[in-house]
């Protein structure tokens, strides 16, 4: 799921429908301290590399544990 989110964003930003994506790293991060008392869940943070059309970029995607929602942070060329 994280790869799909990153790939959609990368294809748009790079203007490259043929771009592909690879997970470079994954780590589990706890909820922010301020949110812990409200039952916040752990999150998985993925670093994903996208390449295509002679371009490459790295994106960070955060997904909440047990959820089908992710957030793709701004890409870096």
mmJSON file of the N, C-alpha and C atoms, coordinates in Angstrom:
{"data_MODEL":{"atom_site":{
"group_PDB":["ATOM","ATOM","ATOM","ATOM","ATOM","ATOM","ATOM","ATOM","ATOM","ATOM","ATOM","ATOM","ATOM","ATOM","ATOM","ATOM","ATOM","ATOM","ATOM","ATOM","ATOM","ATOM","ATOM","ATOM","ATOM","ATOM","ATOM","ATOM","ATOM","ATOM","ATOM","ATOM","ATOM","ATOM","ATOM","ATOM","ATOM","ATOM","ATOM","ATOM","ATOM","ATOM","ATOM","ATOM","ATOM","ATOM","ATOM","ATOM","ATOM","ATOM","ATOM","ATOM","ATOM","ATOM","ATOM","ATOM","ATOM","ATOM","ATOM","ATOM","ATOM","ATOM","ATOM","ATOM","ATOM","ATOM","ATOM","ATOM","ATOM","ATOM","ATOM","ATOM","ATOM","ATOM","ATOM","ATOM","ATOM","ATOM","ATOM","ATOM","ATOM","ATOM","ATOM","ATOM","ATOM","ATOM","ATOM","ATOM","ATOM","ATOM","ATOM","ATOM","ATOM","ATOM","ATOM","ATOM","ATOM","ATOM","ATOM","ATOM","ATOM","ATOM","ATOM","ATOM","ATOM","ATOM","ATOM","ATOM","ATOM","ATOM","ATOM","ATOM","ATOM","ATOM","ATOM","ATOM","ATOM","ATOM","ATOM","ATOM","ATOM","ATOM","ATOM","ATOM","ATOM","ATOM","ATOM","ATOM","ATOM","ATOM","ATOM","ATOM","ATOM","ATOM","ATOM","ATOM","ATOM","ATOM","ATOM","ATOM","ATOM","ATOM","ATOM","ATOM","ATOM","ATOM","ATOM","ATOM","ATOM","ATOM","ATOM","ATOM","ATOM","ATOM","ATOM","ATOM","ATOM","ATOM","ATOM","ATOM","ATOM","ATOM","ATOM","ATOM","ATOM","ATOM","ATOM","ATOM","ATOM","ATOM","ATOM","ATOM","ATOM","ATOM","ATOM","ATOM","ATOM","ATOM","ATOM","ATOM","ATOM","ATOM","ATOM","ATOM","ATOM","ATOM","ATOM","ATOM","ATOM","ATOM","ATOM","ATOM","ATOM","ATOM","ATOM","ATOM","ATOM","ATOM","ATOM","ATOM","ATOM","ATOM","ATOM","ATOM","ATOM","ATOM","ATOM","ATOM","ATOM","ATOM","ATOM","ATOM","ATOM","ATOM","ATOM","ATOM","ATOM","ATOM","ATOM","ATOM","ATOM","ATOM","ATOM","ATOM","ATOM","ATOM","ATOM","ATOM","ATOM","ATOM","ATOM"],
"id":[1,2,3,4,5,6,7,8,9,10,11,12,13,14,15,16,17,18,19,20,21,22,23,24,25,26,27,28,29,30,31,32,33,34,35,36,37,38,39,40,41,42,43,44,45,46,47,48,49,50,51,52,53,54,55,56,57,58,59,60,61,62,63,64,65,66,67,68,69,70,71,72,73,74,75,76,77,78,79,80,81,82,83,84,85,86,87,88,89,90,91,92,93,94,95,96,97,98,99,100,101,102,103,104,105,106,107,108,109,110,111,112,113,114,115,116,117,118,119,120,121,122,123,124,125,126,127,128,129,130,131,132,133,134,135,136,137,138,139,140,141,142,143,144,145,146,147,148,149,150,151,152,153,154,155,156,157,158,159,160,161,162,163,164,165,166,167,168,169,170,171,172,173,174,175,176,177,178,179,180,181,182,183,184,185,186,187,188,189,190,191,192,193,194,195,196,197,198,199,200,201,202,203,204,205,206,207,208,209,210,211,212,213,214,215,216,217,218,219,220,221,222,223,224,225,226,227,228,229,230,231],
"type_symbol":["N","C","C","N","C","C","N","C","C","N","C","C","N","C","C","N","C","C","N","C","C","N","C","C","N","C","C","N","C","C","N","C","C","N","C","C","N","C","C","N","C","C","N","C","C","N","C","C","N","C","C","N","C","C","N","C","C","N","C","C","N","C","C","N","C","C","N","C","C","N","C","C","N","C","C","N","C","C","N","C","C","N","C","C","N","C","C","N","C","C","N","C","C","N","C","C","N","C","C","N","C","C","N","C","C","N","C","C","N","C","C","N","C","C","N","C","C","N","C","C","N","C","C","N","C","C","N","C","C","N","C","C","N","C","C","N","C","C","N","C","C","N","C","C","N","C","C","N","C","C","N","C","C","N","C","C","N","C","C","N","C","C","N","C","C","N","C","C","N","C","C","N","C","C","N","C","C","N","C","C","N","C","C","N","C","C","N","C","C","N","C","C","N","C","C","N","C","C","N","C","C","N","C","C","N","C","C","N","C","C","N","C","C","N","C","C","N","C","C","N","C","C","N","C","C","N","C","C","N","C","C"],
"label_atom_id":["N","CA","C","N","CA","C","N","CA","C","N","CA","C","N","CA","C","N","CA","C","N","CA","C","N","CA","C","N","CA","C","N","CA","C","N","CA","C","N","CA","C","N","CA","C","N","CA","C","N","CA","C","N","CA","C","N","CA","C","N","CA","C","N","CA","C","N","CA","C","N","CA","C","N","CA","C","N","CA","C","N","CA","C","N","CA","C","N","CA","C","N","CA","C","N","CA","C","N","CA","C","N","CA","C","N","CA","C","N","CA","C","N","CA","C","N","CA","C","N","CA","C","N","CA","C","N","CA","C","N","CA","C","N","CA","C","N","CA","C","N","CA","C","N","CA","C","N","CA","C","N","CA","C","N","CA","C","N","CA","C","N","CA","C","N","CA","C","N","CA","C","N","CA","C","N","CA","C","N","CA","C","N","CA","C","N","CA","C","N","CA","C","N","CA","C","N","CA","C","N","CA","C","N","CA","C","N","CA","C","N","CA","C","N","CA","C","N","CA","C","N","CA","C","N","CA","C","N","CA","C","N","CA","C","N","CA","C","N","CA","C","N","CA","C","N","CA","C","N","CA","C","N","CA","C","N","CA","C","N","CA","C","N","CA","C","N","CA","C"],
"label_alt_id":[null,null,null,null,null,null,null,null,null,null,null,null,null,null,null,null,null,null,null,null,null,null,null,null,null,null,null,null,null,null,null,null,null,null,null,null,null,null,null,null,null,null,null,null,null,null,null,null,null,null,null,null,null,null,null,null,null,null,null,null,null,null,null,null,null,null,null,null,null,null,null,null,null,null,null,null,null,null,null,null,null,null,null,null,null,null,null,null,null,null,null,null,null,null,null,null,null,null,null,null,null,null,null,null,null,null,null,null,null,null,null,null,null,null,null,null,null,null,null,null,null,null,null,null,null,null,null,null,null,null,null,null,null,null,null,null,null,null,null,null,null,null,null,null,null,null,null,null,null,null,null,null,null,null,null,null,null,null,null,null,null,null,null,null,null,null,null,null,null,null,null,null,null,null,null,null,null,null,null,null,null,null,null,null,null,null,null,null,null,null,null,null,null,null,null,null,null,null,null,null,null,null,null,null,null,null,null,null,null,null,null,null,null,null,null,null,null,null,null,null,null,null,null,null,null,null,null,null,null,null,null],
"label_comp_id":["UNK","UNK","UNK","UNK","UNK","UNK","UNK","UNK","UNK","UNK","UNK","UNK","UNK","UNK","UNK","UNK","UNK","UNK","UNK","UNK","UNK","UNK","UNK","UNK","UNK","UNK","UNK","UNK","UNK","UNK","UNK","UNK","UNK","UNK","UNK","UNK","UNK","UNK","UNK","UNK","UNK","UNK","UNK","UNK","UNK","UNK","UNK","UNK","UNK","UNK","UNK","UNK","UNK","UNK","UNK","UNK","UNK","UNK","UNK","UNK","UNK","UNK","UNK","UNK","UNK","UNK","UNK","UNK","UNK","UNK","UNK","UNK","UNK","UNK","UNK","UNK","UNK","UNK","UNK","UNK","UNK","UNK","UNK","UNK","UNK","UNK","UNK","UNK","UNK","UNK","UNK","UNK","UNK","UNK","UNK","UNK","UNK","UNK","UNK","UNK","UNK","UNK","UNK","UNK","UNK","UNK","UNK","UNK","UNK","UNK","UNK","UNK","UNK","UNK","UNK","UNK","UNK","UNK","UNK","UNK","UNK","UNK","UNK","UNK","UNK","UNK","UNK","UNK","UNK","UNK","UNK","UNK","UNK","UNK","UNK","UNK","UNK","UNK","UNK","UNK","UNK","UNK","UNK","UNK","UNK","UNK","UNK","UNK","UNK","UNK","UNK","UNK","UNK","UNK","UNK","UNK","UNK","UNK","UNK","UNK","UNK","UNK","UNK","UNK","UNK","UNK","UNK","UNK","UNK","UNK","UNK","UNK","UNK","UNK","UNK","UNK","UNK","UNK","UNK","UNK","UNK","UNK","UNK","UNK","UNK","UNK","UNK","UNK","UNK","UNK","UNK","UNK","UNK","UNK","UNK","UNK","UNK","UNK","UNK","UNK","UNK","UNK","UNK","UNK","UNK","UNK","UNK","UNK","UNK","UNK","UNK","UNK","UNK","UNK","UNK","UNK","UNK","UNK","UNK","UNK","UNK","UNK","UNK","UNK","UNK","UNK","UNK","UNK","UNK","UNK","UNK"],
"label_asym_id":["A","A","A","A","A","A","A","A","A","A","A","A","A","A","A","A","A","A","A","A","A","A","A","A","A","A","A","A","A","A","A","A","A","A","A","A","A","A","A","A","A","A","A","A","A","A","A","A","A","A","A","A","A","A","A","A","A","A","A","A","A","A","A","A","A","A","A","A","A","A","A","A","A","A","A","A","A","A","A","A","A","A","A","A","A","A","A","A","A","A","A","A","A","A","A","A","A","A","A","A","A","A","A","A","A","A","A","A","A","A","A","A","A","A","A","A","A","A","A","A","A","A","A","A","A","A","A","A","A","A","A","A","A","A","A","A","A","A","A","A","A","A","A","A","A","A","A","A","A","A","A","A","A","A","A","A","A","A","A","A","A","A","A","A","A","A","A","A","A","A","A","A","A","A","A","A","A","A","A","A","A","A","A","A","A","A","A","A","A","A","A","A","A","A","A","A","A","A","A","A","A","A","A","A","A","A","A","A","A","A","A","A","A","A","A","A","A","A","A","A","A","A","A","A","A","A","A","A","A","A","A"],
"label_entity_id":["1","1","1","1","1","1","1","1","1","1","1","1","1","1","1","1","1","1","1","1","1","1","1","1","1","1","1","1","1","1","1","1","1","1","1","1","1","1","1","1","1","1","1","1","1","1","1","1","1","1","1","1","1","1","1","1","1","1","1","1","1","1","1","1","1","1","1","1","1","1","1","1","1","1","1","1","1","1","1","1","1","1","1","1","1","1","1","1","1","1","1","1","1","1","1","1","1","1","1","1","1","1","1","1","1","1","1","1","1","1","1","1","1","1","1","1","1","1","1","1","1","1","1","1","1","1","1","1","1","1","1","1","1","1","1","1","1","1","1","1","1","1","1","1","1","1","1","1","1","1","1","1","1","1","1","1","1","1","1","1","1","1","1","1","1","1","1","1","1","1","1","1","1","1","1","1","1","1","1","1","1","1","1","1","1","1","1","1","1","1","1","1","1","1","1","1","1","1","1","1","1","1","1","1","1","1","1","1","1","1","1","1","1","1","1","1","1","1","1","1","1","1","1","1","1","1","1","1","1","1","1"],
"label_seq_id":[1,1,1,2,2,2,3,3,3,4,4,4,5,5,5,6,6,6,7,7,7,8,8,8,9,9,9,10,10,10,11,11,11,12,12,12,13,13,13,14,14,14,15,15,15,16,16,16,17,17,17,18,18,18,19,19,19,20,20,20,21,21,21,22,22,22,23,23,23,24,24,24,25,25,25,26,26,26,27,27,27,28,28,28,29,29,29,30,30,30,31,31,31,32,32,32,33,33,33,34,34,34,35,35,35,36,36,36,37,37,37,38,38,38,39,39,39,40,40,40,41,41,41,42,42,42,43,43,43,44,44,44,45,45,45,46,46,46,47,47,47,48,48,48,49,49,49,50,50,50,51,51,51,52,52,52,53,53,53,54,54,54,55,55,55,56,56,56,57,57,57,58,58,58,59,59,59,60,60,60,61,61,61,62,62,62,63,63,63,64,64,64,65,65,65,66,66,66,67,67,67,68,68,68,69,69,69,70,70,70,71,71,71,72,72,72,73,73,73,74,74,74,75,75,75,76,76,76,77,77,77],
"pdbx_PDB_ins_code":[null,null,null,null,null,null,null,null,null,null,null,null,null,null,null,null,null,null,null,null,null,null,null,null,null,null,null,null,null,null,null,null,null,null,null,null,null,null,null,null,null,null,null,null,null,null,null,null,null,null,null,null,null,null,null,null,null,null,null,null,null,null,null,null,null,null,null,null,null,null,null,null,null,null,null,null,null,null,null,null,null,null,null,null,null,null,null,null,null,null,null,null,null,null,null,null,null,null,null,null,null,null,null,null,null,null,null,null,null,null,null,null,null,null,null,null,null,null,null,null,null,null,null,null,null,null,null,null,null,null,null,null,null,null,null,null,null,null,null,null,null,null,null,null,null,null,null,null,null,null,null,null,null,null,null,null,null,null,null,null,null,null,null,null,null,null,null,null,null,null,null,null,null,null,null,null,null,null,null,null,null,null,null,null,null,null,null,null,null,null,null,null,null,null,null,null,null,null,null,null,null,null,null,null,null,null,null,null,null,null,null,null,null,null,null,null,null,null,null,null,null,null,null,null,null,null,null,null,null,null,null],
"Cartn_x":[0.816,0.0,0.872,1.933,2.818,3.452,3.83,4.437,3.446,2.18,1.157,0.992,0.937,0.814,2.004,3.204,4.407,4.45,4.082,4.152,3.183,1.983,1.024,1.577,2.141,2.684,3.904,4.789,5.999,5.665,4.73,4.356,3.819,3.051,2.524,3.644,4.438,5.487,6.559,6.886,7.917,7.347,6.0,5.321,5.777,5.725,6.253,5.359,4.39,3.496,4.204,5.428,6.159,7.016,7.024,7.887,7.583,8.621,8.489,8.992,8.61,8.992,9.525,10.464,11.078,11.172,10.813,10.959,12.44,12.975,14.383,14.581,13.619,13.7,12.321,12.174,10.927,11.274,10.568,10.742,9.41,9.221,8.017,8.303,7.391,7.548,6.319,6.537,5.442,4.633,3.476,2.657,3.318,2.984,3.526,3.124,4.001,3.742,2.412,2.112,0.882,-0.364,-0.244,-1.402,-1.558,-0.577,-0.618,-1.819,-2.195,-3.317,-4.653,-4.688,-5.925,-6.006,-5.113,-5.142,-4.552,-3.612,-2.976,-2.229,-2.107,-1.48,-0.066,0.684,2.01,1.859,2.934,2.936,4.144,4.002,5.133,5.595,6.896,7.469,8.344,8.013,8.723,9.499,10.711,11.45,11.379,10.852,10.604,11.296,12.023,12.693,11.857,11.676,10.94,11.879,11.757,12.615,11.838,12.162,11.553,11.783,11.756,11.915,13.197,14.24,15.515,15.552,14.565,14.499,14.42,14.851,14.758,14.363,13.612,13.307,13.02,13.126,12.867,11.672,10.762,9.593,9.54,8.954,8.703,7.2,6.769,5.347,5.113,4.089,3.74,2.347,2.225,0.944,0.634,-0.6,-1.021,-1.271,-0.829,-1.007,-2.497,-2.942,-4.332,-5.264,-4.726,-5.528,-5.18,-6.08,-5.765,-5.375,-5.03,-4.618,-3.141,-2.553,-1.133,-0.987,0.178,0.494,1.848,1.902,3.162,3.693,4.804,5.408,5.994,6.33,6.883,8.127,8.182,9.315,10.568,11.7,12.997,13.667,14.093,14.744,16.074],
"Cartn_y":[-1.184,0.0,1.265,1.263,2.426,2.688,1.633,1.778,2.39,1.976,2.534,4.037,4.467,5.886,6.668,6.153,6.839,6.88,5.787,5.697,6.672,6.797,7.753,9.173,9.517,10.872,11.086,10.101,10.214,10.317,9.507,9.561,10.937,11.537,12.878,13.917,13.924,14.94,14.844,13.631,13.444,13.499,13.57,13.547,12.326,11.162,9.935,8.746,8.4,7.281,5.929,5.845,4.575,4.39,5.345,5.266,4.005,3.476,2.323,2.722,1.936,2.273,1.053,1.302,0.256,0.733,-0.142,0.194,0.131,1.236,1.306,0.968,1.376,1.038,1.149,0.493,0.529,0.518,1.347,1.306,1.594,1.039,1.28,2.422,3.382,4.516,4.616,4.974,5.102,6.353,6.432,7.628,8.822,10.029,11.209,11.197,11.664,11.64,12.307,13.414,14.136,13.334,12.413,11.643,10.317,9.912,8.601,8.449,9.485,9.355,9.23,9.492,9.384,8.071,7.144,5.837,5.809,6.698,6.714,5.405,5.015,3.742,3.955,2.863,2.911,3.136,3.64,3.908,3.255,2.913,2.399,3.522,3.772,4.809,4.133,4.368,3.767,4.835,4.533,5.357,4.614,5.282,4.638,5.423,4.704,5.311,5.098,6.157,6.074,6.482,5.799,6.1,5.883,6.72,6.585,7.836,7.701,8.828,9.613,8.919,9.569,10.366,10.183,10.916,9.939,10.43,9.631,10.553,10.005,10.765,9.807,10.338,9.572,10.186,9.327,9.782,9.066,9.721,9.109,8.931,7.7,7.388,6.873,7.415,6.999,6.39,5.173,4.469,4.129,4.399,4.051,2.555,1.932,0.499,0.178,-0.823,-1.233,-0.341,0.51,1.427,1.234,1.66,1.588,2.945,3.87,5.2,5.431,6.101,6.458,7.91,8.459,9.827,9.811,10.297,10.394,11.799,11.941,13.255,13.771,15.033,15.666,14.944,14.723,14.031,14.89,14.209,14.879,14.374,15.273,14.829,14.142],
"Cartn_z":[0.0,0.0,0.0,0.786,0.841,-0.524,-1.205,-2.522,-3.508,-3.433,-4.327,-4.104,-2.836,-2.538,-3.09,-2.847,-3.32,-4.841,-5.466,-6.922,-7.598,-7.063,-7.632,-7.57,-6.434,-6.281,-7.183,-7.214,-8.028,-9.513,-9.983,-11.408,-11.778,-10.864,-11.126,-11.093,-10.021,-9.868,-10.945,-11.362,-12.372,-13.786,-13.886,-15.177,-15.978,-15.295,-15.884,-15.509,-16.357,-16.055,-15.976,-16.516,-16.502,-15.254,-14.35,-13.166,-12.352,-11.721,-10.833,-9.453,-8.44,-7.068,-6.341,-5.425,-4.613,-3.177,-2.241,-0.822,-0.475,0.021,0.406,1.887,2.715,4.142,4.77,5.928,6.69,8.163,8.926,10.375,11.035,12.225,13.003,13.961,13.981,14.881,15.77,17.005,17.951,17.694,18.334,18.173,18.852,18.426,19.103,20.571,21.437,22.876,23.222,22.589,22.902,22.534,21.581,21.13,21.857,22.648,23.295,24.228,24.932,25.867,25.151,23.856,23.092,22.323,22.599,21.949,20.553,20.274,18.958,18.724,17.478,17.115,16.571,16.524,15.919,14.419,13.826,12.398,11.759,10.505,9.73,8.809,8.813,7.956,6.908,5.658,4.533,3.781,3.392,2.444,1.12,0.112,-1.172,-2.279,-3.108,-4.249,-5.499,-6.271,-7.533,-8.662,-9.803,-10.952,-12.239,-13.227,-14.544,-15.368,-16.67,-17.598,-17.321,-16.914,-16.649,-15.357,-14.483,-13.216,-12.053,-10.875,-9.645,-8.501,-7.558,-6.361,-5.215,-4.019,-2.81,-2.102,-1.63,-0.896,0.449,1.426,2.729,2.845,3.134,3.276,4.689,5.349,6.705,6.662,7.221,7.275,8.73,9.155,10.512,10.585,11.674,11.876,11.967,11.228,11.259,10.465,9.625,8.837,7.37,6.503,5.078,4.523,5.403,4.979,5.141,4.173,4.211,3.797,4.089,3.694,3.007,1.783,1.047,1.199,1.895,2.108,0.815,0.8,-0.397,-0.879,-2.161,-2.759,-2.794,-2.855,-2.984,-4.239,-5.125,-6.372,-6.099],
"occupancy":[1.0,1.0,1.0,1.0,1.0,1.0,1.0,1.0,1.0,1.0,1.0,1.0,1.0,1.0,1.0,1.0,1.0,1.0,1.0,1.0,1.0,1.0,1.0,1.0,1.0,1.0,1.0,1.0,1.0,1.0,1.0,1.0,1.0,1.0,1.0,1.0,1.0,1.0,1.0,1.0,1.0,1.0,1.0,1.0,1.0,1.0,1.0,1.0,1.0,1.0,1.0,1.0,1.0,1.0,1.0,1.0,1.0,1.0,1.0,1.0,1.0,1.0,1.0,1.0,1.0,1.0,1.0,1.0,1.0,1.0,1.0,1.0,1.0,1.0,1.0,1.0,1.0,1.0,1.0,1.0,1.0,1.0,1.0,1.0,1.0,1.0,1.0,1.0,1.0,1.0,1.0,1.0,1.0,1.0,1.0,1.0,1.0,1.0,1.0,1.0,1.0,1.0,1.0,1.0,1.0,1.0,1.0,1.0,1.0,1.0,1.0,1.0,1.0,1.0,1.0,1.0,1.0,1.0,1.0,1.0,1.0,1.0,1.0,1.0,1.0,1.0,1.0,1.0,1.0,1.0,1.0,1.0,1.0,1.0,1.0,1.0,1.0,1.0,1.0,1.0,1.0,1.0,1.0,1.0,1.0,1.0,1.0,1.0,1.0,1.0,1.0,1.0,1.0,1.0,1.0,1.0,1.0,1.0,1.0,1.0,1.0,1.0,1.0,1.0,1.0,1.0,1.0,1.0,1.0,1.0,1.0,1.0,1.0,1.0,1.0,1.0,1.0,1.0,1.0,1.0,1.0,1.0,1.0,1.0,1.0,1.0,1.0,1.0,1.0,1.0,1.0,1.0,1.0,1.0,1.0,1.0,1.0,1.0,1.0,1.0,1.0,1.0,1.0,1.0,1.0,1.0,1.0,1.0,1.0,1.0,1.0,1.0,1.0,1.0,1.0,1.0,1.0,1.0,1.0,1.0,1.0,1.0,1.0,1.0,1.0,1.0,1.0,1.0,1.0,1.0,1.0],
"B_iso_or_equiv":[0.0,0.0,0.0,0.0,0.0,0.0,0.0,0.0,0.0,0.0,0.0,0.0,0.0,0.0,0.0,0.0,0.0,0.0,0.0,0.0,0.0,0.0,0.0,0.0,0.0,0.0,0.0,0.0,0.0,0.0,0.0,0.0,0.0,0.0,0.0,0.0,0.0,0.0,0.0,0.0,0.0,0.0,0.0,0.0,0.0,0.0,0.0,0.0,0.0,0.0,0.0,0.0,0.0,0.0,0.0,0.0,0.0,0.0,0.0,0.0,0.0,0.0,0.0,0.0,0.0,0.0,0.0,0.0,0.0,0.0,0.0,0.0,0.0,0.0,0.0,0.0,0.0,0.0,0.0,0.0,0.0,0.0,0.0,0.0,0.0,0.0,0.0,0.0,0.0,0.0,0.0,0.0,0.0,0.0,0.0,0.0,0.0,0.0,0.0,0.0,0.0,0.0,0.0,0.0,0.0,0.0,0.0,0.0,0.0,0.0,0.0,0.0,0.0,0.0,0.0,0.0,0.0,0.0,0.0,0.0,0.0,0.0,0.0,0.0,0.0,0.0,0.0,0.0,0.0,0.0,0.0,0.0,0.0,0.0,0.0,0.0,0.0,0.0,0.0,0.0,0.0,0.0,0.0,0.0,0.0,0.0,0.0,0.0,0.0,0.0,0.0,0.0,0.0,0.0,0.0,0.0,0.0,0.0,0.0,0.0,0.0,0.0,0.0,0.0,0.0,0.0,0.0,0.0,0.0,0.0,0.0,0.0,0.0,0.0,0.0,0.0,0.0,0.0,0.0,0.0,0.0,0.0,0.0,0.0,0.0,0.0,0.0,0.0,0.0,0.0,0.0,0.0,0.0,0.0,0.0,0.0,0.0,0.0,0.0,0.0,0.0,0.0,0.0,0.0,0.0,0.0,0.0,0.0,0.0,0.0,0.0,0.0,0.0,0.0,0.0,0.0,0.0,0.0,0.0,0.0,0.0,0.0,0.0,0.0,0.0,0.0,0.0,0.0,0.0,0.0,0.0],
"pdbx_formal_charge":[null,null,null,null,null,null,null,null,null,null,null,null,null,null,null,null,null,null,null,null,null,null,null,null,null,null,null,null,null,null,null,null,null,null,null,null,null,null,null,null,null,null,null,null,null,null,null,null,null,null,null,null,null,null,null,null,null,null,null,null,null,null,null,null,null,null,null,null,null,null,null,null,null,null,null,null,null,null,null,null,null,null,null,null,null,null,null,null,null,null,null,null,null,null,null,null,null,null,null,null,null,null,null,null,null,null,null,null,null,null,null,null,null,null,null,null,null,null,null,null,null,null,null,null,null,null,null,null,null,null,null,null,null,null,null,null,null,null,null,null,null,null,null,null,null,null,null,null,null,null,null,null,null,null,null,null,null,null,null,null,null,null,null,null,null,null,null,null,null,null,null,null,null,null,null,null,null,null,null,null,null,null,null,null,null,null,null,null,null,null,null,null,null,null,null,null,null,null,null,null,null,null,null,null,null,null,null,null,null,null,null,null,null,null,null,null,null,null,null,null,null,null,null,null,null,null,null,null,null,null,null],
"auth_seq_id":[1,1,1,2,2,2,3,3,3,4,4,4,5,5,5,6,6,6,7,7,7,8,8,8,9,9,9,10,10,10,11,11,11,12,12,12,13,13,13,14,14,14,15,15,15,16,16,16,17,17,17,18,18,18,19,19,19,20,20,20,21,21,21,22,22,22,23,23,23,24,24,24,25,25,25,26,26,26,27,27,27,28,28,28,29,29,29,30,30,30,31,31,31,32,32,32,33,33,33,34,34,34,35,35,35,36,36,36,37,37,37,38,38,38,39,39,39,40,40,40,41,41,41,42,42,42,43,43,43,44,44,44,45,45,45,46,46,46,47,47,47,48,48,48,49,49,49,50,50,50,51,51,51,52,52,52,53,53,53,54,54,54,55,55,55,56,56,56,57,57,57,58,58,58,59,59,59,60,60,60,61,61,61,62,62,62,63,63,63,64,64,64,65,65,65,66,66,66,67,67,67,68,68,68,69,69,69,70,70,70,71,71,71,72,72,72,73,73,73,74,74,74,75,75,75,76,76,76,77,77,77],
"auth_comp_id":["UNK","UNK","UNK","UNK","UNK","UNK","UNK","UNK","UNK","UNK","UNK","UNK","UNK","UNK","UNK","UNK","UNK","UNK","UNK","UNK","UNK","UNK","UNK","UNK","UNK","UNK","UNK","UNK","UNK","UNK","UNK","UNK","UNK","UNK","UNK","UNK","UNK","UNK","UNK","UNK","UNK","UNK","UNK","UNK","UNK","UNK","UNK","UNK","UNK","UNK","UNK","UNK","UNK","UNK","UNK","UNK","UNK","UNK","UNK","UNK","UNK","UNK","UNK","UNK","UNK","UNK","UNK","UNK","UNK","UNK","UNK","UNK","UNK","UNK","UNK","UNK","UNK","UNK","UNK","UNK","UNK","UNK","UNK","UNK","UNK","UNK","UNK","UNK","UNK","UNK","UNK","UNK","UNK","UNK","UNK","UNK","UNK","UNK","UNK","UNK","UNK","UNK","UNK","UNK","UNK","UNK","UNK","UNK","UNK","UNK","UNK","UNK","UNK","UNK","UNK","UNK","UNK","UNK","UNK","UNK","UNK","UNK","UNK","UNK","UNK","UNK","UNK","UNK","UNK","UNK","UNK","UNK","UNK","UNK","UNK","UNK","UNK","UNK","UNK","UNK","UNK","UNK","UNK","UNK","UNK","UNK","UNK","UNK","UNK","UNK","UNK","UNK","UNK","UNK","UNK","UNK","UNK","UNK","UNK","UNK","UNK","UNK","UNK","UNK","UNK","UNK","UNK","UNK","UNK","UNK","UNK","UNK","UNK","UNK","UNK","UNK","UNK","UNK","UNK","UNK","UNK","UNK","UNK","UNK","UNK","UNK","UNK","UNK","UNK","UNK","UNK","UNK","UNK","UNK","UNK","UNK","UNK","UNK","UNK","UNK","UNK","UNK","UNK","UNK","UNK","UNK","UNK","UNK","UNK","UNK","UNK","UNK","UNK","UNK","UNK","UNK","UNK","UNK","UNK","UNK","UNK","UNK","UNK","UNK","UNK","UNK","UNK","UNK","UNK","UNK","UNK"],
"auth_asym_id":["A","A","A","A","A","A","A","A","A","A","A","A","A","A","A","A","A","A","A","A","A","A","A","A","A","A","A","A","A","A","A","A","A","A","A","A","A","A","A","A","A","A","A","A","A","A","A","A","A","A","A","A","A","A","A","A","A","A","A","A","A","A","A","A","A","A","A","A","A","A","A","A","A","A","A","A","A","A","A","A","A","A","A","A","A","A","A","A","A","A","A","A","A","A","A","A","A","A","A","A","A","A","A","A","A","A","A","A","A","A","A","A","A","A","A","A","A","A","A","A","A","A","A","A","A","A","A","A","A","A","A","A","A","A","A","A","A","A","A","A","A","A","A","A","A","A","A","A","A","A","A","A","A","A","A","A","A","A","A","A","A","A","A","A","A","A","A","A","A","A","A","A","A","A","A","A","A","A","A","A","A","A","A","A","A","A","A","A","A","A","A","A","A","A","A","A","A","A","A","A","A","A","A","A","A","A","A","A","A","A","A","A","A","A","A","A","A","A","A","A","A","A","A","A","A","A","A","A","A","A","A"],
"auth_atom_id":["N","CA","C","N","CA","C","N","CA","C","N","CA","C","N","CA","C","N","CA","C","N","CA","C","N","CA","C","N","CA","C","N","CA","C","N","CA","C","N","CA","C","N","CA","C","N","CA","C","N","CA","C","N","CA","C","N","CA","C","N","CA","C","N","CA","C","N","CA","C","N","CA","C","N","CA","C","N","CA","C","N","CA","C","N","CA","C","N","CA","C","N","CA","C","N","CA","C","N","CA","C","N","CA","C","N","CA","C","N","CA","C","N","CA","C","N","CA","C","N","CA","C","N","CA","C","N","CA","C","N","CA","C","N","CA","C","N","CA","C","N","CA","C","N","CA","C","N","CA","C","N","CA","C","N","CA","C","N","CA","C","N","CA","C","N","CA","C","N","CA","C","N","CA","C","N","CA","C","N","CA","C","N","CA","C","N","CA","C","N","CA","C","N","CA","C","N","CA","C","N","CA","C","N","CA","C","N","CA","C","N","CA","C","N","CA","C","N","CA","C","N","CA","C","N","CA","C","N","CA","C","N","CA","C","N","CA","C","N","CA","C","N","CA","C","N","CA","C","N","CA","C","N","CA","C","N","CA","C","N","CA","C","N","CA","C","N","CA","C"],
"pdbx_PDB_model_num":[1,1,1,1,1,1,1,1,1,1,1,1,1,1,1,1,1,1,1,1,1,1,1,1,1,1,1,1,1,1,1,1,1,1,1,1,1,1,1,1,1,1,1,1,1,1,1,1,1,1,1,1,1,1,1,1,1,1,1,1,1,1,1,1,1,1,1,1,1,1,1,1,1,1,1,1,1,1,1,1,1,1,1,1,1,1,1,1,1,1,1,1,1,1,1,1,1,1,1,1,1,1,1,1,1,1,1,1,1,1,1,1,1,1,1,1,1,1,1,1,1,1,1,1,1,1,1,1,1,1,1,1,1,1,1,1,1,1,1,1,1,1,1,1,1,1,1,1,1,1,1,1,1,1,1,1,1,1,1,1,1,1,1,1,1,1,1,1,1,1,1,1,1,1,1,1,1,1,1,1,1,1,1,1,1,1,1,1,1,1,1,1,1,1,1,1,1,1,1,1,1,1,1,1,1,1,1,1,1,1,1,1,1,1,1,1,1,1,1,1,1,1,1,1,1,1,1,1,1,1,1]
}}}
